[in-house]
Amino acid sequence: MFEKLLSNLPSNPRLVKEMGFYAKRMRQEQSLRRLGLVFVVLAFFVQFFAVISPPQPSLAASTNDMINGGFSSIAELTADCKANIRFYATVLDYYGISCANLAGGRTVSLVSTSYNKRLFSMGWNPQGTVNQATGKPTDEQPVEIPHVYNQPNGGTLYWRYLWSWDTYSYSTYEAVKVTSSLTGRTYYILYTCGNLVSIGLPTPYTPHTPPTMVTTTAPTPTIKPAPTPTIKPAPVLKPQPSPQPCPYNSSLNLTSPACKPCADSLSSTDTVACIQYSKTASDITQNLANANGQTAHAGDTIVYNLTAYNSGQAAVDNFVMQDDLSYVLDYANVVSDGGGQINQNDIISWPAVNISPAASETHKIIVVVKNPIPNTPPSSSDPELFDHMMTNIYGNTVNINLPQSPVSTVVTAAQALPNTGPGDSLIIAAVIVMIAGYFLARARLLSLEGSLAIEDNNGGVI
């Protein structure tokens, strides 16, 4: 329309009035587009600050986390190490990693399947041979670390494949890359949970003690008279002791590698390997003798029975029964611990006992499902935490389902939506700003051209 008026204006001066009306409308449009551009720019800056300072998820911290809720900076990680939060410095020192090594680390992106899928992550809670949240194998390896829980025998942590936590083909983590100044080995520490990640299974650091050099001053030699030769009787040969027989197989010697109390033992003294663990659960409220795989309701009473059976040929002395209740206590309270004690990591243990061959030790735990059932969203670092399932592993895995409320169903559906975070929104906002700026500049240009055309064709009067 503007081009048509402009081309006909020299031959038809009466169009000056219409051109003036058009120019006035262009000035109004210019004001409106300027206001729109201001709001779009403000929205752009909101997205910009969301990118440079992202919000922290308000999700539950997992007892599997080596640092509850993770950390947000290397300085915070170093401070947690120096404070020995959850025995963090004690665990790292076991592998030759110091708090000073953490301070010298750098932030990187870590893909879970890197290093030919040989990345292992450490956590407090056992997952079993298969990750219950993803169905992937874990190759879980327990490790006893001394002085954890301020006990000489320490506590148990677990190594497993990092990629066993992947819901899809792989995951990308923000991590701190550190190198032990004592061993030269590289490790990673995940921001979301503080868990230690190793390339392959690491070995404990053993300090090297240099040999002590003893210097002596040579005594002044003295000349002694030659001794009178004496005739000594011939030495009497003592009979060599016969090899000790294997107490588990008389046809073997005690030193034979095959001399073991059971097939799973590594040596003749490895008796703990002969313990077979098992667990059952019953829902006495619903009269379910086997609650595994069933659905419990708020207020239901669940009875867990733990059994440790000695399948070997030797007694197991000072055996301590322990069970991790982390994923049970998300949704239930203990009403009877059977004489056990629960520590700050939700691990219940009983006094040490001696278990004879072919004998067993049994303990009972009674819990009541919370009413109402918590609707806490799952943890970002541990998908099994608050997943509406009470999972417990003691040899075998017992899973008891819980009904999901409408709130938790919405949360689950929201987590399945594609991730269009602030970075994507920032790009979209930038495109909108450019489009709004283009139309503002176009309106200004058309308004200016209209004014100049009127001035040229109306004797200099606008």
N, C-alpha and C positions, 0 to 999 in steps of 0.2 A: 504493500500500500504506500509506504514511504517513498519508494523508488518511483512509483507512478505519479504521485503528487509532485515530486521534485522535477521529473522530466517535463511535466505539463505546465509548471509554474511560469516559465518565461513567455509562453504563448497565451496564457490565460491568467492575468493578474488577479482575477476574482478568487483564485484558489489560495490567495494569501491568508484569508480568514480560516479556511480549512487547515492550512499548514500551521497556523497559530494554535488551533485547537489540538492538533496532533502533537505539537511541541510541548504544550501544557501537559498532555497525558504522558508524554515521555518523561517529563520532570517528576510527575507523581510516581511513575513506575520506578524511576531512579531512586527515589526516597524509600519506596517499599523494598526494593532489592538491597539497598544499603542496610536496612534494618535486618533483613533476612541473613545477610552476610555476617553481621555482627553476632547473631545467635549461632550460626554455623561455626564461626571461629571459636566462640566460647565452648561449644560442644567438642571441638577438636582439641582444645587445651585440656578439657576434662579427661579425654581419652589418652592424651599425651602423659598426664601425670599418673594415670592408671597403669601405664606401661613402665614408667621409670620407678614407680613405687607400688608394686602389685599388692593386693590384699592377701593376707594370710588366711588359709582355710581354717574355719572354726570347727574342725573335726576332732574326734576323740584321739588322744594319744594312746599308743599301744604299749602294753607291757613288754612286747617284743622289742621295742625301741631301746637301743643302748643309751640314747639321750631322749628323755620323754618329750615328744613333740618336735624333735630335731633342733636345728639352730639356724640362724639367719645370716651369720657372718663368720669369717675365720677367727675374728677376735672373740666372739661369743663361744666358739668351739674350744679355743685355747683356754678361756676362763673356766669352762665346764670341766676341762681336763685337769686344770690346776686344783679345782675344788674337789676332784675325784667323784663327780656326780655318778651315782649308781656304780661305783668302783670302776669308772671309765679309765682312769690313769693306770689302775692295777691291771686291767685287761690289756691295754696297749703295751704296757711295760713287758708283759709276758712275751710279746713279739718284737721287743727291741725298739718300740716307738715311744718317743718322749713328747711332752707337751711343746717343747721347743721345735720339734719336727713339724707339729701341726701349725705353729705360727709361721713357719717358712713355706707352707703349702700354697697351692694356687687352685682357683676354681676352674673346673673343666666340665664338659658334657660327656657323660659315660653311657654308652649303649650296652644294654644288658647282655647281648650276644657277642660282644667283642672278645678278642683273644680266643677264637674258635670255641666259644661257649664254655670257657674254663674260668669264668668269674664266679667266686663263691662269696656269699654275704653271711655275716655273723649276726645272730640274734639270741634273745633270751629264751624264747618259747620253742619247744619241739614241734615239728610239722609232720613227722612221719616220713615214710618213703615216697608219698605222693602229697603234693600241696592240695589241701581240700578246697581252696578257693579257685584254683585253675585246672586241677586234674593233671598237672605236669609232675614228672619225677623230680625229687629233690637231691638224691644222693647225700642225705643228711649224715653229718659226722659230728658226734658230741665231743666236747673237749673240756677237761677239768682244769680250771685255772686256780692256782693256789691263792689263798688269802682273800678271795672274794667272800662277801658276807662276814669278813673278819674271822674266818675259820681257817685253821691250818690246811684242811683238805680242800678248801675253796668251794666253788660252785660250778655248775655246768652251763656252758653256752653251746650253741649249735651252728655249724657251718652247713650251707646248702647252696645249690645253684642260684645265682641271682636271677636267671631267666625263668626259674620255676614260678616266679611271682607274676609273670607276664600274662595279661588277659589276651593280648593279641600276639603277633609274631615277635615283637621286641618292645622294649621300653627305653626311654631316654631319661637319665637322672642327672641332676645338678650335683656335683660332688667336688670334694677337695682332694687333690692329688698330693700325697705326701711320700717322702722317702725316708726310711729309717737310717739314721746316722750311724747305727751300730752294725746293721746287716747289709745296707745298700739296697734292700728290697723295696719295691714300690707298692703302695696301698692306696685305696680310695675310701673316702668317708662320705656317706650320703647325707645331703642337707636335710631331707625330710625326717630322718630318724636317728642320725648319728651312727648307723651301723657300719661296721668295718667291712671292706670288700678287698679280697685278695685274688691275685691271678694264680689259680691253682690253690691247693690246700697248703697253708704256710706251716713251717716248723717253729717250735718255740725257740726263743733266743737263749743261748747258753753262754754266760760270760766266760771269757778265756782268762784263766789265771796263769800268769807267767811263772816259770819255775823259779824257786828261791835259790840264789847263788850264795853258797857258804864258802867264805874264805878263811883259811887257816894258816897259821905261821908254822913253817916247818921247824920241828925241834932240832936242837943242836945234836948231831950224831955223837954217840959215845962208843968207845971201843970196849966190847965185852970179851971176856976170855972164852975160848972155844969150849962148848959143852962136851961133857963126856958122853960118847955114843952109848945109847942103850938099845937093847933089842926089844921091840914091841911085839906083843902077841898078834897073831893074824886076826883081822876084824871078823866079827860074827855077823853073818848076813841075816837081817830080819825079814820075816815073810811079809810080802806086800798085801795090803788089805784088799779083800775082794770087792768088786763093784756092788754098790747098793742096788737092790732090785726096785723096780717101779712099783709103788703101792697100788697102782690101778691095773697093772698087768705084769705078773711075775716073770713073764718071758722077756721083759725089757729091762734095761738099766735105767736108773733114775735120771741119767743125763741124756737119755734118748729123746729126740724131738717128738716122738710119738707117745711119750709118757705124759698124758694129759688127763685131767679129771673128766673132760667131755670133749666132743668133737670141735666145739666152738672155742675152746681154750687156746691161748697162744703159747702157754708153757705149763709146767707141772704145778706152778703156784697160782695160775690164773683161774681162780674158782668162781669169780663173779660172772664170768662169761657163761656159766652153766645156768644162770637164773633165767627162767622163762616168765615173761610178764603177761598178764591178761586182766581184762576189766569187763564188767557187765553193768548194766543200768536198768532199773525198773521204775515205772511210774505207778506208785501205789494209789494215787488219787484216781487214776483211770483203770486200775487193776491190770496194768500191762506188765507182764513178767519180763519182757524184752522191749525196752523203750528205744533201742537203736533204730533210727530211721523213722520214728513216729513223731507226731506233733504234740508238744506239751502246751498247756494253757496257763494263764496267770494263776498263781496260787497252787499249782501242782507240786506235790512232794516227790522228789527223785532220789532214789537210793543207788549209790555207786558202790560196787564191791571190787576191791583190788586184790589180786593174788600174785605172789612171787613164789614160783615153784623151783626147787633145786633139782635139776635133772642130772646133776653130775654124781661122781663117786666120792666126793670129798665135801666136808662141811664148809659152809660159807660163813666166816666169822665177821662180826661187827657190820652186818649188812643194814643199810639205812634205806627204807622205802620212802620214795619221794614221788609226788605227782603234781603236775602243773595244772592249776585250775583257772588259768587266765581267761580262757574263752567260755568257761562255765559261769564265773562270777560277773561277767558282763550282764547276765540276765537272771542270776539267782543269788541267794544268800545261804551261807552254811549255817545249819541249825545243829549239826552234830559232826564233830571232826574225828571221832573215834580215838581220842587221845593224842591226836597230832597237833602240830603247830604250823600256822600259816605266816610266811614272811611277807615283806613289802612287795615282792614280785609275784604274789599269789601262788607260791609253791608250798605245798603242805608236806611235812616230813614227820616221821615217827622215830622213837628211840631205836638205837641200833640193837639188832638181835643176831643170834647164831641160828642158821638154818641147816639142819642135818640133810644128808642125801635122801632123795625121794620125799622130802618134807616140804611144807609150804607155809608161808606167812600171809595172813589175810587181814585187811582193814576195810572199814565201812565209812562212807561219807554220805551224809544226808543233807540235801539242799532243797530250798523252796523257791520256785520261780517267782520273780518280783511281780507285784501287782500295783500299778499297771506295768506292762512290759515296756522297757525303755525304747524310745524311737531315735536314739542317737545315730547320726549318719556314720557309715563305715569310715575307718581311718584311711588317710591317703597313703600311709606307709605299710599298713597291714590290712588287706582286704578281708581277713577272717575276723577282725575285731568288729563287733556290733553288726554281724551279717545275718541276724535273726536265726542263729543256729548255735547250740551249745556243743562245741567240739571238745573232745577229751581224748588224749592219746596215752595209753599205758600198755605198750605191746601192740594191742589192736586199737582201732579208732572207733569211738562211739560218738555218733552225731544225733542230736535231738533237735528237731525243727521247732520253730516258734512262729505263731501267726503274725503276719505283717499288717500294721494299721494303714489307713489311707495315707497318713503322713509319710510313712516309710516307703510306701509304694510310689508316691510322687517323687521322693528323693532318688529311688532306684531308677525311675524313668528319666529323671533329669540327668543322672550320671551317664545314661546311655546316649544322650544327645551329643552331636558333634561339638567339638571344642572350638568355639568362635570367640576366643579371648580378646583382650584389649588390643593386641597387636593387629588382628584382622579388622577390628573396629576403627583403629587409627588409620589404616590404609583407606577404608571406605570414607571416613570423615575427611581425609585429605582430598579425595576425588570430588566430594561434594563441595568443599571449599573452592576448588578450582572452577567447578561448573558455576557456582553462585557468583564468583568473581568475574567470570566471562560474561554472564548476563548483565551484571551491574555495569561493566565497562561498555557493553553494547548499548544499554539504555542511555548512558551518558553521551556516547558518541552520536546516537540518533537525535538526542535532544539538542546537542551542540550544532549538528548539521542543519536541523530544522530552524534554529534561531538565525544561523548565518544565511540560509536561503531567504527567510523573511526579510532580513536586513537588506540583502542585495536587491530584492524585488519590491521593496516598500519605501524606497528613498532613505534608507538608513534607519528606519523606525521599526522597532520590534513590537 
